[in-house]
Amino acid sequence: MRELADRCLREARGRVLVLVPSRVLLMQLSETFPENCRVGTGHNDQIDCASPGYIAVYDSAHLLSNITSAELYVDEAHHPLPQGCPEAGSGEVYQFSATHSGQTDFRYQLDRAIEDGVLCDYDIIIPIVSLLTHLHDLAMMLRNGAGRYRRVLAYCNTVAEAQRFQQHAESCGLMAWHINGDSSEIERKRVLAEFSGPLQAAVHVLVTVQVLGEGMNIRNADTCIFVEPKRSYVAILQAMRRVLRLHKDKLLAHMILPAVTSAYLQNFEGANQSAVCGGASAYRQPNSSSAQGHLKSRDLEGRPSQGNADSHPKVLARVTRWSDDPNYWTLRLTELEMFVRSNGRFPSNEVGREVLESSLAMWLWSQGSRWKKGKLPVDKQEAFQRSVHLRPLVHAWKTGLSAIWMAKFDQLQAYIR
């Protein structure tokens, strides 16, 4: 969205309007669009008619009906827009969603996002429990997996069930919180800050019903557990994606599906796997040809996923140009060198960083991943090596993870001695 808006403003085509379904998303996207006027509860008496752009909650967008915009960006577009929402005049409307129900112009596949370093890789766990003690069994599984599971988002279907699971988690020695739709904004902020802050126990567990769905940005949450089966497929996908965001302390995310008994597991066939293990039409399984056990996307008949063949040519061409054009790649490398030279460090994707720095950090992570897998072309490797500022990074990529692990092991051994 930010790149589209910058292009629109650069070409002096007019204002941009961003629509979001909730106040939580309004505040989050305001960090990406700080110059845009906010429109929503608490801001509706401060609408600036001279603003270069607007970011509005769906239900308050009718207040902008007299204002025209060159482009309209709709976030979480699987939600229906209320009547009275302004249109984009003669410009374009971009509808963004991870769970579109209809035909799409362009689809950025989950496996591609992981391969590009935009999202974190993940594994899938199916717990086997007793029918009579399943809440306690799940809590014990989290405790026994401390270190693997650190910050867990636990989803229930009812507030009563969420409170019961919180009690079981606390009885097992875990640090557990619970928030729901009746929790005040101050209470939510306090709980989220404690949950995402320094570990107060081996495992942090945040139990909720629907509050932690779309729009919640807790980057260091590494585990998603469904205490009960979810009734909504969209809710499942939105919940899973809460733990796929990159964070420096998270190498792998974990999806813990609703628990089953041993009798059910015998009937768990491929058709059931597809509904929960890879989005709409593909599931992720170990690739036997890879010594590292890298996960690849496969469709239900075992064929590699090829993406959406029906992508709109105009949109597809634009995205392809951004990702594959050598001039674009060279531009990113130049931006990276300028950043390192000016700041004396490499870009970071931590929360609160500037948009350009976060974008550079994700691009750099992707290049490093491709280098280590032998997928980065030789000419691009040479371009990295020619840069004085990037040579330390190239050395780290060449050294490899095994050497880094051994160095850390030697440090630990020396410390113990």
C-alpha positions as CSV (number, residue, x, y, z in Angstrom):
1,M,0.0,0.0,0.0
2,R,2.8,2.4,0.9
3,E,4.6,1.9,-2.4
4,L,1.3,2.4,-4.3
5,A,0.5,5.6,-2.4
6,D,4.0,7.0,-2.9
7,R,3.8,6.4,-6.6
8,C,0.3,8.1,-6.7
9,L,1.6,11.1,-4.8
10,R,4.8,11.3,-6.9
11,E,2.8,11.4,-10.1
12,A,0.6,14.1,-8.5
13,R,-2.6,12.2,-9.4
14,G,-4.4,13.2,-6.2
15,R,-5.2,11.8,-2.7
16,V,-5.3,8.2,-1.6
17,L,-7.9,6.8,0.8
18,V,-7.2,3.7,2.9
19,L,-10.2,1.8,4.4
20,V,-9.8,-0.6,7.3
21,P,-12.5,-2.6,9.2
22,S,-11.4,-1.8,12.8
23,R,-9.9,0.9,15.0
24,V,-7.0,-1.4,15.8
25,L,-6.0,-1.5,12.2
26,L,-6.6,2.2,11.9
27,M,-3.9,2.8,14.6
28,Q,-1.5,0.3,13.1
29,L,-1.7,1.6,9.5
30,S,-1.4,5.1,10.8
31,E,2.2,4.3,11.5
32,T,2.7,3.4,7.8
33,F,0.7,6.5,6.7
34,P,1.6,9.1,9.3
35,E,0.7,12.0,7.0
36,N,-2.8,10.7,6.4
37,C,-5.8,12.1,8.3
38,R,-7.5,9.5,10.6
39,V,-11.2,9.1,10.4
40,G,-12.9,6.9,13.1
41,T,-14.1,7.0,16.7
42,G,-12.1,9.6,18.5
43,H,-10.9,11.4,15.4
44,N,-14.2,12.3,13.5
45,D,-14.2,15.9,14.8
46,Q,-10.7,16.5,13.5
47,I,-11.1,15.8,9.8
48,D,-8.6,17.8,7.7
49,C,-10.0,18.6,4.3
50,A,-6.5,19.6,3.1
51,S,-4.9,16.3,4.0
52,P,-2.9,14.6,1.3
53,G,-4.7,11.3,2.2
54,Y,-7.1,9.6,4.6
55,I,-7.2,6.4,6.5
56,A,-10.7,5.6,7.7
57,V,-12.6,2.8,9.5
58,Y,-15.4,1.3,7.3
59,D,-18.2,2.6,9.5
60,S,-16.9,6.2,9.5
61,A,-15.9,6.4,5.8
62,H,-19.3,8.0,4.9
63,L,-18.0,11.2,6.5
64,L,-15.6,11.5,3.5
65,S,-18.4,11.1,0.9
66,N,-17.7,14.7,-0.4
67,I,-14.0,14.1,-0.8
68,T,-12.6,12.6,-4.0
69,S,-9.5,10.3,-4.1
70,A,-7.3,9.1,-6.9
71,E,-6.9,5.6,-5.5
72,L,-8.7,3.6,-2.9
73,Y,-7.0,0.8,-0.9
74,V,-9.4,-1.5,1.0
75,D,-7.7,-3.6,3.7
76,E,-9.3,-6.9,4.8
77,A,-11.5,-6.7,1.8
78,H,-13.3,-10.0,2.5
79,H,-15.5,-7.8,4.7
80,P,-18.5,-6.2,3.0
81,L,-18.3,-2.4,2.8
82,P,-21.1,-0.4,4.4
83,Q,-23.3,1.8,2.4
84,G,-22.1,5.4,1.8
85,C,-18.4,4.5,1.4
86,P,-16.7,6.9,-1.0
87,E,-15.4,5.6,-4.3
88,A,-12.1,6.3,-6.1
89,G,-13.5,8.5,-8.8
90,S,-11.8,7.6,-12.1
91,G,-8.8,6.0,-10.3
92,E,-8.2,2.4,-9.3
93,V,-9.5,0.4,-6.3
94,Y,-7.1,-2.1,-4.7
95,Q,-8.7,-4.7,-2.4
96,F,-6.3,-6.5,-0.1
97,S,-7.1,-9.7,1.8
98,A,-5.5,-13.0,2.8
99,T,-8.9,-14.7,2.5
100,H,-10.6,-13.4,-0.7
101,S,-13.6,-15.5,-1.5
102,G,-14.0,-14.4,-5.2
103,Q,-11.7,-14.1,-8.2
104,T,-8.4,-12.3,-7.6
105,D,-6.3,-10.2,-10.0
106,F,-3.1,-11.2,-8.2
107,R,-2.4,-13.8,-5.5
108,Y,0.9,-13.8,-3.5
109,Q,1.1,-17.4,-2.4
110,L,2.0,-18.3,1.1
111,D,4.9,-20.5,0.1
112,R,6.3,-17.7,-2.1
113,A,6.1,-15.3,0.8
114,I,8.0,-17.7,3.0
115,E,10.6,-18.3,0.3
116,D,11.0,-14.6,-0.3
117,G,11.6,-14.0,3.4
118,V,8.5,-11.9,4.0
119,L,6.9,-14.5,6.3
120,C,8.3,-17.0,8.8
121,D,8.3,-20.7,7.9
122,Y,6.1,-23.0,10.1
123,D,5.3,-26.5,11.1
124,I,2.1,-28.2,12.0
125,I,1.3,-30.2,15.2
126,I,-1.8,-32.4,15.8
127,P,-2.1,-33.2,19.5
128,I,-3.5,-36.6,20.6
129,V,-5.4,-36.2,23.9
130,S,-7.9,-37.9,26.2
131,L,-11.5,-36.8,25.8
132,L,-11.8,-36.2,29.6
133,T,-8.6,-34.2,30.2
134,H,-7.9,-32.5,26.9
135,L,-7.5,-29.0,28.3
136,H,-5.0,-30.2,30.9
137,D,-3.2,-32.3,28.2
138,L,-2.8,-29.3,25.9
139,A,-1.5,-27.1,28.8
140,M,1.0,-29.8,29.7
141,M,2.1,-30.1,26.1
142,L,2.9,-26.4,26.0
143,R,4.8,-26.7,29.3
144,N,6.8,-29.7,28.1
145,G,7.6,-27.9,24.9
146,A,9.0,-24.8,26.7
147,G,11.8,-23.3,24.5
148,R,10.1,-24.6,21.4
149,Y,6.9,-22.7,22.3
150,R,7.4,-19.3,24.0
151,R,4.6,-17.0,23.2
152,V,1.4,-18.8,22.5
153,L,-1.9,-17.4,21.1
154,A,-4.7,-19.8,22.2
155,Y,-8.1,-19.6,20.4
156,C,-11.3,-20.8,21.9
157,N,-14.9,-20.6,20.8
158,T,-16.5,-19.2,24.0
159,V,-15.3,-17.0,26.8
160,A,-16.1,-19.7,29.4
161,E,-13.9,-22.2,27.6
162,A,-11.1,-19.5,27.3
163,Q,-11.2,-18.9,31.0
164,R,-11.1,-22.6,31.8
165,F,-8.0,-23.1,29.6
166,Q,-6.4,-20.1,31.2
167,Q,-6.8,-21.8,34.6
168,H,-5.4,-25.0,33.3
169,A,-2.4,-23.2,31.8
170,E,-1.7,-21.4,35.1
171,S,-2.0,-24.7,37.1
172,C,0.7,-26.1,34.9
173,G,3.1,-23.3,35.7
174,L,2.5,-21.2,32.6
175,M,2.0,-17.4,32.6
176,A,-1.5,-17.0,31.1
177,W,-3.7,-14.0,30.3
178,H,-7.2,-13.7,28.9
179,I,-8.9,-10.9,27.0
180,N,-12.3,-10.8,25.2
181,G,-14.6,-8.4,23.6
182,D,-15.6,-6.8,26.9
183,S,-12.0,-6.0,27.9
184,S,-11.2,-2.3,27.9
185,E,-8.7,-0.8,25.5
186,I,-6.4,0.0,28.5
187,E,-6.6,-3.6,29.7
188,R,-5.9,-5.0,26.2
189,K,-2.8,-2.8,25.9
190,R,-1.5,-3.8,29.3
191,V,-2.0,-7.6,28.6
192,L,-0.5,-7.4,25.1
193,A,2.5,-5.5,26.5
194,E,3.1,-8.1,29.2
195,F,2.6,-11.0,26.9
196,S,5.0,-9.7,24.2
197,G,7.5,-8.3,26.8
198,P,10.3,-10.2,28.6
199,L,9.4,-13.8,29.6
200,Q,8.0,-14.0,33.1
201,A,7.7,-17.8,32.8
202,A,9.0,-20.5,30.4
203,V,5.9,-20.0,28.3
204,H,3.5,-17.1,27.8
205,V,-0.1,-18.0,26.8
206,L,-2.7,-15.4,25.7
207,V,-6.2,-17.0,25.6
208,T,-9.0,-15.4,23.7
209,V,-12.0,-15.9,21.4
210,Q,-12.1,-13.6,18.4
211,V,-10.1,-10.6,19.7
212,L,-6.7,-11.8,18.3
213,G,-7.9,-12.2,14.7
214,E,-7.1,-9.9,11.8
215,G,-5.2,-6.7,12.5
216,M,-3.4,-7.8,15.7
217,N,0.3,-7.3,15.3
218,I,2.3,-9.3,17.9
219,R,5.5,-10.1,15.9
220,N,7.2,-12.3,18.6
221,A,4.2,-14.6,19.0
222,D,5.5,-17.9,17.7
223,T,2.7,-20.4,18.4
224,C,-1.0,-20.6,17.5
225,I,-3.1,-23.3,19.2
226,F,-6.8,-24.0,18.5
227,V,-8.1,-25.2,21.8
228,E,-11.4,-26.0,20.1
229,P,-12.3,-26.6,16.4
230,K,-13.1,-23.3,14.7
231,R,-16.4,-22.9,12.8
232,S,-15.1,-20.3,10.3
233,Y,-12.4,-21.2,7.7
234,V,-11.6,-17.5,7.3
235,A,-11.1,-17.2,11.1
236,I,-8.7,-20.2,11.0
237,L,-6.5,-18.6,8.3
238,Q,-6.6,-15.2,9.9
239,A,-5.6,-16.7,13.3
240,M,-2.7,-18.7,11.8
241,R,-1.2,-15.7,10.1
242,R,-0.8,-13.9,13.5
243,V,2.3,-16.0,14.1
244,L,3.8,-16.0,10.7
245,R,5.3,-12.4,10.9
246,L,9.0,-12.2,11.0
247,H,10.9,-11.5,14.3
248,K,14.6,-11.8,15.2
249,D,13.8,-14.4,18.0
250,K,11.6,-16.6,15.8
251,L,13.1,-19.1,13.4
252,L,10.0,-21.2,13.0
253,A,6.3,-20.7,13.8
254,H,4.1,-23.5,15.1
255,M,0.5,-24.3,14.3
256,I,-1.2,-26.6,16.8
257,L,-4.4,-27.8,15.3
258,P,-7.5,-28.9,17.3
259,A,-6.6,-32.0,19.4
260,V,-7.9,-35.4,18.4
261,T,-8.1,-38.8,20.0
262,S,-6.1,-41.8,18.7
263,A,-9.3,-43.2,17.1
264,Y,-9.9,-40.1,15.0
265,L,-6.3,-40.1,13.8
266,Q,-6.8,-43.3,11.9
267,N,-9.4,-41.6,9.7
268,F,-7.3,-38.4,9.1
269,E,-6.9,-38.6,5.3
270,G,-5.4,-36.2,2.7
271,A,-8.6,-34.4,2.0
272,N,-8.8,-33.3,5.7
273,Q,-5.1,-32.3,5.7
274,S,-5.7,-29.9,2.8
275,A,-8.3,-27.8,4.8
276,V,-5.9,-26.9,7.5
277,C,-2.3,-27.4,6.4
278,G,-1.8,-24.9,3.5
279,G,-4.6,-22.5,2.9
280,A,-7.1,-23.0,0.2
281,S,-5.7,-25.6,-2.1
282,A,-2.2,-26.7,-1.1
283,Y,-0.6,-28.3,2.0
284,R,3.0,-28.2,3.1
285,Q,5.0,-31.4,3.5
286,P,8.7,-32.3,3.9
287,N,10.6,-32.5,0.7
288,S,12.4,-35.8,0.7
289,S,15.1,-34.5,-1.7
290,S,16.3,-31.9,0.8
291,A,18.8,-32.8,3.5
292,Q,17.5,-29.9,5.6
293,G,13.9,-31.0,5.4
294,H,12.8,-27.8,3.7
295,L,9.1,-27.5,3.3
296,K,7.6,-27.0,-0.1
297,S,4.0,-26.3,-1.2
298,R,2.2,-29.3,-2.9
299,D,-1.3,-29.5,-4.3
300,L,-3.5,-32.4,-3.3
301,E,-2.0,-34.6,-6.0
302,G,1.5,-33.9,-5.0
303,R,2.3,-31.4,-7.8
304,P,4.4,-28.2,-7.0
305,S,2.2,-25.2,-6.6
306,Q,2.4,-22.8,-9.6
307,G,0.4,-19.9,-8.3
308,N,-2.7,-18.3,-9.7
309,A,-2.8,-18.7,-13.5
310,D,-5.7,-16.3,-13.8
311,S,-3.7,-13.3,-12.5
312,H,-4.7,-10.0,-14.2
313,P,-1.9,-9.3,-16.8
314,K,-1.5,-5.7,-15.8
315,V,-1.1,-6.4,-12.1
316,L,1.0,-9.5,-12.6
317,A,3.3,-7.5,-14.9
318,R,3.8,-4.8,-12.4
319,V,4.6,-7.2,-9.5
320,T,6.9,-9.2,-11.7
321,R,8.8,-6.1,-12.6
322,W,9.2,-5.2,-9.0
323,S,10.5,-8.7,-8.0
324,D,12.5,-9.8,-11.1
325,D,13.6,-6.7,-13.0
326,P,17.5,-6.4,-12.8
327,N,17.2,-2.6,-12.6
328,Y,14.9,-3.0,-9.6
329,W,17.4,-5.4,-8.0
330,T,20.3,-3.0,-8.6
331,L,18.2,-0.1,-7.1
332,R,17.6,-2.1,-4.0
333,L,21.3,-3.0,-3.6
334,T,22.2,0.7,-4.0
335,E,19.6,1.7,-1.4
336,L,21.1,-0.9,0.9
337,E,24.6,0.4,0.5
338,M,23.5,3.9,1.1
339,F,21.7,2.9,4.3
340,V,24.7,1.0,5.7
341,R,27.0,3.8,4.8
342,S,24.8,6.4,6.4
343,N,23.8,4.5,9.5
344,G,26.8,2.3,10.2
345,R,24.6,-0.8,10.5
346,F,22.4,-3.2,8.5
347,P,18.7,-2.5,8.3
348,S,16.4,-4.1,10.9
349,N,12.8,-5.3,10.7
350,E,12.0,-4.6,14.3
351,V,8.7,-2.9,15.2
352,G,8.9,0.9,14.9
353,R,11.4,1.0,12.1
354,E,10.8,3.2,9.1
355,V,9.0,1.6,6.1
356,L,12.1,1.8,3.9
357,E,14.3,0.2,6.5
358,S,11.8,-2.7,7.1
359,S,11.5,-3.2,3.4
360,L,15.3,-3.3,2.9
361,A,15.6,-5.7,5.9
362,M,13.1,-8.2,4.3
363,W,14.8,-7.9,0.9
364,L,18.2,-8.5,2.5
365,W,17.0,-11.5,4.4
366,S,15.6,-12.9,1.1
367,Q,18.9,-12.4,-0.7
368,G,20.8,-14.1,2.1
369,S,18.4,-17.0,2.1
370,R,18.8,-17.5,-1.7
371,W,22.6,-17.2,-1.4
372,K,22.8,-20.0,1.3
373,K,20.6,-22.2,-0.8
374,G,22.7,-21.7,-3.9
375,K,19.8,-19.9,-5.7
376,L,21.3,-16.4,-6.0
377,P,22.8,-15.9,-9.5
378,V,26.6,-15.5,-9.7
379,D,26.4,-11.9,-11.1
380,K,24.4,-10.8,-8.0
381,Q,26.8,-12.6,-5.7
382,E,29.7,-10.7,-7.3
383,A,27.7,-7.4,-6.9
384,F,27.5,-8.0,-3.1
385,Q,31.2,-8.9,-2.9
386,R,32.3,-5.7,-4.7
387,S,30.7,-3.6,-2.0
388,V,33.1,-2.7,0.8
389,H,30.2,-2.1,3.2
390,L,28.5,-5.4,2.5
391,R,31.6,-7.7,2.7
392,P,31.1,-8.6,6.4
393,L,27.6,-9.8,5.6
394,V,28.9,-11.8,2.6
395,H,31.4,-13.5,4.9
396,A,28.6,-14.5,7.3
397,W,26.6,-15.9,4.4
398,K,29.7,-17.9,3.2
399,T,30.5,-19.1,6.7
400,G,27.1,-20.7,7.0
401,L,24.9,-21.5,9.9
402,S,26.9,-24.6,11.0
403,A,30.0,-22.6,11.7
404,I,28.0,-19.9,13.5
405,W,26.4,-22.7,15.6
406,M,29.8,-24.2,16.4
407,A,31.1,-20.8,17.5
408,K,28.2,-20.3,19.8
409,F,28.7,-23.9,21.2
410,D,32.4,-23.1,21.9
411,Q,31.3,-19.9,23.7
412,L,28.8,-21.9,25.8
413,Q,31.4,-24.6,26.6
414,A,33.9,-21.9,27.7
415,Y,31.3,-20.3,29.9
416,I,30.4,-23.5,31.6
417,R,34.1,-24.3,32.3
